[in-house]
């Protein structure tokens, strides 16, 4: 039935719902490419910052806007206020980086959850139209509605075609972002401990001077 039709003609037969799903697919692809590049940059930035910190120490943080430097910079800002404030600042900085990693993933989740229903809606509308056409014709055979129903099912197929990759991408990026946050936390822990140690030593020196 569709073997002689082009892809554009098949899409047109699916009705308005298929055009909506086409927009969904373009948005989902855009998010997938954007997150892929962002995660690659994130991983590279953490690795480079870690290598620089190990060779030059905390003095290498400077103003470089990298995930690891941002976490350590937040810890250093709270150094005068004690260990609890340092750990709280680190936790908030890690949450901020996690939120940045999860940015736009909600779009994939929404598309994955919504696309099948948009496809189903298009199918229902198509079937209603097919039976309406049947009511207007004297031919009551199955072939009178077969073409209309098959066209209506294009919307369901399109909905699944868009939803499945979006859900797979969402689950993949969610797991990957969790691993990256864990890597960032592990990478920063050594230097956070060093900052806390320095703060403790500074506090002890102040107590000794105060006692004298």
C-alpha positions in Angstrom: 0.0 0.0 0.0 2.8 2.4 0.9 5.5 0.8 -1.3 5.0 3.4 -4.1 5.0 6.4 -1.7 7.9 8.5 -0.7 8.7 9.2 2.9 7.3 12.7 2.7 4.0 11.3 1.3 3.8 8.7 4.0 4.3 11.4 6.7 1.6 13.5 5.0 -0.8 10.6 5.3 -0.2 10.4 9.1 -1.9 13.8 9.5 -1.1 16.7 11.8 0.1 14.4 14.6 3.0 13.2 12.5 4.2 16.8 11.8 4.1 17.4 15.6 6.2 14.3 16.1 8.6 15.4 13.4 9.2 18.6 15.4 9.7 16.4 18.5 12.3 14.3 16.7 14.3 17.3 15.6 14.3 18.7 19.1 15.3 15.3 20.6 18.2 15.0 18.1 19.3 18.6 19.0 19.4 17.7 22.7 21.2 14.5 22.1 24.0 16.2 20.1 24.2 19.1 22.5 24.5 16.8 25.6 27.1 14.6 23.8 29.3 17.6 23.2 28.7 19.0 26.6 29.7 15.8 28.4 32.8 15.4 26.2 33.9 18.9 27.2 33.0 18.3 30.9 35.1 15.1 31.0 38.0 16.8 29.3 37.9 19.8 31.6 37.8 17.7 34.7 40.8 15.6 33.5 42.8 18.7 32.5 42.1 20.5 35.8 43.0 17.4 37.9 46.3 17.0 36.1 47.1 20.7 36.6 46.2 20.6 40.3 48.3 17.6 40.9 51.4 19.2 39.3 50.9 22.8 40.6 48.6 22.5 43.6 45.7 24.7 44.6 47.5 27.8 43.4 46.6 26.7 39.8 42.9 27.2 40.3 42.9 30.8 39.3 39.8 31.9 37.5 39.5 29.0 35.0 35.8 28.2 34.7 36.0 24.3 34.9 33.8 22.0 37.0 36.6 20.9 39.3 38.0 24.4 39.8 34.5 25.7 40.6 34.0 23.1 43.4 37.4 23.9 44.9 36.9 27.6 44.5 33.7 27.3 46.5 35.6 25.4 49.2 38.3 28.0 49.4 35.8 30.8 49.7 34.4 29.1 52.9 37.8 28.2 54.3 37.8 30.9 57.0 34.4 29.7 58.3 35.4 26.1 59.3 35.0 22.5 58.1 31.2 22.4 58.1 30.9 25.5 55.9 33.5 24.1 53.5 31.7 20.8 53.1 28.4 22.6 52.7 29.9 24.8 50.0 31.3 21.7 48.2 28.0 19.9 48.3 26.2 22.9 46.8 28.8 23.3 44.1 28.5 19.6 43.2 24.7 20.0 43.0 25.2 22.9 40.7 27.4 20.9 38.4 25.0 18.0 38.5 22.1 20.3 37.5 24.2 21.6 34.6 24.9 18.0 33.5 21.2 17.2 33.7 20.2 20.3 31.8 17.8 19.6 28.9 17.4 15.9 29.9 13.9 16.8 31.0 13.2 17.7 27.4 14.1 14.1 26.3 12.0 12.7 29.1 9.0 14.8 28.1 9.3 13.8 24.4 9.8 10.1 25.4 6.6 10.2 27.5 4.5 12.4 25.2 5.3 11.1 21.7 3.4 7.8 22.0 0.2 9.7 23.1 0.5 12.2 20.3 0.8 9.2 17.9 -2.2 7.5 19.5 -4.2 10.7 19.2 -3.3 10.9 15.5 -4.4 7.3 15.0 -7.7 7.8 16.8 -8.5 10.8 14.6 -7.5 8.8 11.5 -9.7 5.9 12.4 -12.7 8.2 13.1 -12.1 9.8 9.7 -11.9 6.3 8.1 -15.2 5.2 9.6 -16.8 8.5 8.6 -15.7 7.8 5.1 -17.2 4.3 5.3 -20.5 5.8 6.4 -20.6 7.9 3.3 -20.0 5.0 0.8 -22.2 2.1 -0.3 -19.2 -0.2 -0.2 -19.2 -1.8 3.3 -16.4 -4.2 2.6 -13.2 -4.3 4.7 -11.2 -2.8 1.9 -13.3 0.4 2.2 -11.6 1.2 5.6 -8.4 -0.7 5.3 -6.6 2.1 3.5 -7.8 4.7 6.0 -6.9 2.7 9.1 -3.4 1.8 7.7 -2.8 5.5 7.2 -4.0 6.3 10.7 -1.6 3.8 12.1 1.3 5.7 10.6 0.8 8.2 13.5 1.3 5.4 16.1 4.4 4.1 14.4 5.8 7.6 14.2 5.1 8.1 17.9 7.0 5.0 18.9 9.8 5.9 16.4 10.3 9.2 18.2 9.7 8.0 21.7 12.0 5.0 21.8 15.3 6.8 21.0 14.4 9.7 23.3 13.9 7.3 26.2 17.1 5.4 25.5 19.0 8.6 25.2 17.5 9.9 28.5 18.5 6.8 30.4 22.0 6.8 28.9 22.7 10.4 29.7 21.2 10.1 33.2 23.6 7.3 34.0 26.5 9.1 32.4 25.8 12.3 34.3 25.7 10.4 37.6 29.1 8.8 36.8 30.5 12.2 36.0 29.3 13.8 39.2 30.9 10.8 41.1 34.1 11.3 39.2 34.1 15.0 40.0 33.4 14.3 43.7 36.3 11.8 43.9 38.6 14.2 42.0 37.9 17.0 44.4 37.9 15.1 47.6 41.7 15.0 48.0 42.0 18.7 47.6 39.0 19.5 49.8 40.7 17.4 52.5 43.8 19.5 52.0 41.8 22.7 52.4 40.1 21.4 55.5 43.5 20.4 56.9 44.9 23.9 56.2 41.9 25.5 57.9 42.4 23.3 61.0 46.1 24.1 61.2 45.3 27.8 60.9 42.7 27.6 63.7 45.2 25.8 65.9 47.8 28.4 65.4 45.3 31.1 66.3 44.4 29.3 69.5 48.1 29.0 70.4 48.7 32.7 69.8 45.6 33.5 71.8 46.8 31.4 74.7 50.1 33.2 74.7 
